[in-house]
Amino acid sequence: MLDLKGRIALVTGASRGIGYFTALELAKSGAHVIAVARTVGGLEELDDEIKAVGGTATLVPLDLADMKAIDALGGSIHERWGKLDVLVANAGMLGTIAPLGHTKAKDFEKVMTINVNATWRLMRTVEPLIKASDAGRGIFLSSGVAHSCKPFWGAYAASKAAIEAMARVWANELVNFGVRINNVNPGATRTAMRAQAVPGENPSTLPDPRDVAAKIVKLADPALTENGMLFDVRQDRFLAYRDPE
């Protein structure tokens, strides 16, 4: 079993779905989890489950649209722990499923604010902390639509493509500090977001987020060597990006 004793892990979107169960898996492995989400009730349920498996957590109710709160998060972590070993950037919003030309500006901008701008702010505020770790690990949740560019998913697809690009840049920037950063394509999963996106789909045909999280947590391993890659959960393997020659 993965040993993360003494390690500090931050998970966004931890109140439900993949983020919830990834936080739980990290706690099971011995990490102290900083659980970030808007929904206090979901965080409290997570805390109860983490305590039930003998783990510990710090709950941070935070709206990722609050950029000043994200900026302050790094300082708070520094004061208490002085480092961050694992960052799981999971939180995100789907937005409107509609043709790009019919998408309202406010809806497009909200997706970019939560999925892209907040993720960049998070990276910036924790960078000194993850550099201070002896084996910092960054895990960024993406989506297959970042590559398939499915019609009507324009805002979400663009936001996930941006996240992947930022994570790859960060992976190259921090590689000499022993940090390893990778993107994750979880595939279709039985989550509330998936139900919103594909309302006619039978959820029983989809993987449970518990099972998806059990694979994602492996990317927090201090012994991990892969960097700047895409981990495909369905295939349970890393895929290398093809850069232009």
Legacy VTK file of the C-alpha trace (Angstrom):
# vtk DataFile Version 3.0
C-alpha trace
ASCII
DATASET POLYDATA
POINTS 245 float
0.000 0.000 0.000
1.105 3.555 -0.729
2.856 5.112 2.275
2.222 8.846 2.629
2.777 9.179 6.365
4.003 12.655 7.313
2.943 14.130 3.991
0.565 17.042 3.461
-1.938 16.844 0.598
-4.263 19.563 -0.686
-7.362 18.502 -2.628
-9.778 20.944 -4.257
-13.365 19.985 -4.973
-13.126 17.562 -2.060
-16.780 17.593 -1.021
-18.006 15.105 -3.619
-17.142 12.844 -6.538
-13.585 12.121 -7.573
-12.148 14.797 -5.279
-13.940 13.363 -2.246
-12.674 9.844 -2.775
-9.170 10.935 -3.774
-8.960 12.850 -0.495
-10.151 9.742 1.340
-7.575 7.535 -0.413
-4.800 9.977 0.453
-5.876 9.931 4.098
-5.998 6.123 4.089
-2.395 6.186 2.875
-1.364 8.333 5.843
-1.362 11.848 4.388
-2.887 14.754 6.279
-5.497 16.109 3.871
-6.315 19.779 3.400
-9.803 19.456 1.919
-11.035 22.470 -0.043
-14.607 22.922 -1.320
-17.589 25.250 -1.176
-19.980 22.721 0.353
-19.466 22.536 4.111
-21.777 19.546 4.527
-19.782 17.491 2.042
-16.516 18.422 3.750
-17.907 17.381 7.121
-19.001 14.016 5.707
-15.504 13.568 4.282
-13.970 14.433 7.642
-16.112 11.776 9.329
-15.013 9.145 6.809
-11.366 10.129 7.142
-11.555 9.879 10.931
-13.240 6.479 10.591
-10.179 5.128 8.738
-7.778 6.665 11.254
-6.805 9.642 9.119
-6.718 13.388 9.702
-7.936 16.364 7.725
-8.174 20.134 7.794
-11.363 21.478 6.241
-11.201 24.674 4.187
-14.593 25.972 3.002
-13.587 28.142 0.051
-15.192 29.354 -3.155
-12.634 29.153 -5.953
-14.126 32.310 -7.441
-12.602 34.117 -4.437
-9.132 34.820 -5.780
-7.931 36.624 -2.661
-8.838 33.589 -0.551
-6.817 31.339 -2.873
-3.863 33.726 -2.649
-4.031 33.589 1.157
-4.168 29.791 1.242
-0.456 29.355 0.571
0.485 31.584 3.487
-1.808 29.682 5.840
-0.296 26.348 4.812
3.207 27.762 5.223
2.496 28.979 8.755
1.152 25.608 9.873
3.187 23.038 7.942
5.902 24.879 6.002
5.463 22.668 2.940
2.999 20.930 0.644
3.753 17.445 -0.664
0.739 16.766 -2.870
-1.568 19.076 -4.822
-4.692 17.578 -6.385
-6.333 20.261 -8.548
-9.668 18.565 -9.024
-12.333 21.275 -8.637
-14.029 22.476 -11.770
-17.325 23.357 -13.365
-18.951 22.095 -16.547
-20.669 25.245 -17.708
-23.242 25.304 -20.477
-23.387 22.560 -23.104
-24.086 24.698 -26.169
-22.558 25.839 -29.472
-19.683 28.243 -28.876
-21.459 30.963 -30.815
-24.527 30.637 -28.600
-22.675 30.519 -25.278
-23.287 33.573 -23.135
-20.184 35.590 -22.288
-20.869 35.400 -18.567
-21.156 31.599 -18.721
-17.920 31.201 -20.702
-16.068 33.565 -18.399
-17.291 31.759 -15.273
-15.942 28.441 -16.558
-12.591 30.068 -17.269
-12.554 31.754 -13.856
-13.155 28.557 -11.898
-11.300 26.064 -14.081
-8.350 28.092 -15.359
-7.778 31.292 -13.390
-8.374 29.670 -10.002
-6.079 26.782 -10.921
-3.307 29.193 -11.894
-3.787 31.138 -8.645
-3.589 27.872 -6.732
-0.366 26.874 -8.486
1.164 30.268 -7.767
0.266 30.329 -4.081
1.562 26.801 -3.352
4.678 26.862 -5.537
7.118 27.738 -2.705
5.486 25.036 -0.564
5.679 22.254 -3.127
9.301 23.206 -3.850
9.972 22.792 -0.114
8.816 19.168 -0.238
11.402 16.440 -0.757
9.109 14.912 -3.391
6.361 17.340 -4.402
3.582 15.905 -6.534
1.005 17.762 -8.644
-2.096 16.021 -10.000
-4.357 17.965 -12.371
-7.752 16.623 -13.371
-8.450 17.038 -17.057
-10.914 15.467 -19.487
-10.931 13.626 -22.781
-12.764 16.577 -24.364
-9.545 18.600 -24.093
-8.357 16.405 -26.980
-11.554 15.270 -28.729
-12.954 18.823 -28.878
-16.484 17.443 -28.813
-19.123 19.754 -30.327
-21.042 21.928 -27.826
-18.456 21.366 -25.055
-16.373 24.379 -26.113
-15.922 26.237 -22.815
-15.206 23.117 -20.788
-12.904 21.644 -23.449
-10.953 24.884 -23.751
-10.595 25.175 -19.982
-9.277 21.629 -19.627
-6.835 22.118 -22.515
-5.556 25.227 -20.733
-5.163 23.307 -17.476
-3.159 20.602 -19.221
-0.898 23.201 -20.819
-0.299 25.009 -17.524
0.461 21.749 -15.730
2.958 20.714 -18.404
4.707 24.082 -18.249
4.849 23.843 -14.456
6.218 20.302 -14.699
9.093 21.573 -16.835
9.716 24.551 -14.572
9.882 22.566 -11.325
11.529 19.340 -12.465
14.892 20.291 -10.942
13.243 20.695 -7.524
12.232 17.029 -7.473
8.603 17.932 -8.210
6.616 15.662 -10.531
3.434 17.014 -12.109
0.985 15.108 -14.295
-2.457 15.485 -15.815
-5.215 12.921 -15.402
-8.001 11.908 -17.763
-10.449 10.087 -15.470
-12.815 9.119 -18.280
-16.582 9.026 -17.875
-17.290 8.516 -14.172
-20.439 8.229 -12.057
-20.462 11.813 -10.769
-22.957 14.661 -10.493
-21.118 16.568 -13.222
-21.401 13.618 -15.598
-25.121 13.331 -14.864
-25.495 17.032 -15.656
-23.560 16.678 -18.911
-25.249 13.477 -20.142
-28.640 13.305 -18.391
-29.951 10.318 -20.357
-26.999 8.074 -19.501
-27.412 5.055 -17.229
-25.037 5.796 -14.301
-24.735 2.097 -13.462
-22.713 1.642 -16.665
-20.015 4.046 -15.451
-17.047 3.448 -13.119
-17.525 4.437 -9.497
-15.472 7.479 -8.396
-14.029 5.324 -5.584
-12.353 3.104 -8.159
-11.130 6.063 -10.203
-9.656 7.695 -7.088
-7.831 4.498 -6.147
-5.875 4.785 -9.405
-5.319 8.546 -9.255
-3.789 8.415 -5.771
-0.826 6.462 -7.145
0.385 9.705 -8.725
1.107 11.022 -5.224
3.785 8.374 -4.676
7.116 9.956 -3.615
8.850 7.331 -5.790
6.989 8.427 -8.953
9.305 9.272 -11.849
6.821 10.261 -14.577
6.559 13.996 -15.198
4.601 16.201 -17.573
2.509 13.301 -18.811
-1.166 12.350 -19.089
-2.393 9.509 -16.902
-5.349 7.732 -18.494
-7.442 6.097 -15.770
-9.322 3.772 -18.114
-6.047 2.424 -19.520
-4.344 2.691 -16.105
-1.168 4.015 -17.691
0.750 7.156 -18.563
0.617 8.593 -22.075
3.336 10.854 -23.398
2.423 14.075 -25.146
3.575 14.433 -28.740
5.318 17.744 -29.101
5.909 19.216 -32.580
9.376 18.552 -33.934
LINES 1 246
245 0 1 2 3 4 5 6 7 8 9 10 11 12 13 14 15 16 17 18 19 20 21 22 23 24 25 26 27 28 29 30 31 32 33 34 35 36 37 38 39 40 41 42 43 44 45 46 47 48 49 50 51 52 53 54 55 56 57 58 59 60 61 62 63 64 65 66 67 68 69 70 71 72 73 74 75 76 77 78 79 80 81 82 83 84 85 86 87 88 89 90 91 92 93 94 95 96 97 98 99 100 101 102 103 104 105 106 107 108 109 110 111 112 113 114 115 116 117 118 119 120 121 122 123 124 125 126 127 128 129 130 131 132 133 134 135 136 137 138 139 140 141 142 143 144 145 146 147 148 149 150 151 152 153 154 155 156 157 158 159 160 161 162 163 164 165 166 167 168 169 170 171 172 173 174 175 176 177 178 179 180 181 182 183 184 185 186 187 188 189 190 191 192 193 194 195 196 197 198 199 200 201 202 203 204 205 206 207 208 209 210 211 212 213 214 215 216 217 218 219 220 221 222 223 224 225 226 227 228 229 230 231 232 233 234 235 236 237 238 239 240 241 242 243 244
